[in-house]
């Protein structure tokens, strides 16, 4: 039987660590929301609020390795600080990718919101996570515009508009996660899993309408409502520019998060690499 040396084993470990530390596109930051209301027991890290929050986030991460969507609640009958949450991954992500995305969302949220916030939301390219102290947000239709992004590049080509409208019309009639394409135009859309089919249709219709009205002749656009999103782009045109509502601040936040996470990843790689060299030189 083939046996690897300790030198080779440590090298493989290093390569695997580097691979897992690489941020995938699915973990790219889109937007966040942090409640300004904080727990009254924020000074105590062992309080029921923090215990419930840690348990909730842990349950979400564990569930994401098996399911692309789930809702959770803390034990409100025995806790003075109940919390309610949900997560959802984009429909084309595998379970391992969903787990990685939600894990990244939790890590980024810890950098972006106060640990004492009674509610928080984060949207990454491939997943969404939210928790609140009030469960009324689950299953209640909300078409509030949260974020939009339109490309600087515009089109005056009549065929492009026909293709775009074909794609958006198809997306508007979808339920759950839907991908569509027509000629050189592609797109996808998704509702949160807590919405009924008719409410999902209403949300997507609103999102498609905002895409057309807010982004006009843009060759690529994203619109995120509170409970659904829709995107389209001309083939070969991606990512979108940063000239849209909320884009500048959120892009700055995204870059900051990427720098911090990247720095932490770099430190971890250096530590393992030095350990690898030390062990390798001992042989």
Secondary structure, 3 states (H helix, E strand, C coil): CCCCCHHHHHHHHHHHHHHHHCCCHHHCEEEEEECCCECCCCCCCCCHHHHHHHHHHHHHHHHHCCCCEEEEECCCCCCCCCCEEEEEECCCCCHHHHHHHHHHHHHHHHHHCCCCECCEEEEECCEEEEEECCHHHCCCCCCCEEEEEECCCECCCHHHHHHHHHHHHHHHCCCCEEEEEECCEEEEEEECCCCCHHHHHHHHHHHHHHHHHHHCCECEEEEEECCEEEEEEECCCCCCCCCCCCHHHHHHHHHHHHHHHHHHHHHHHHHHHHHHHHHHHCC
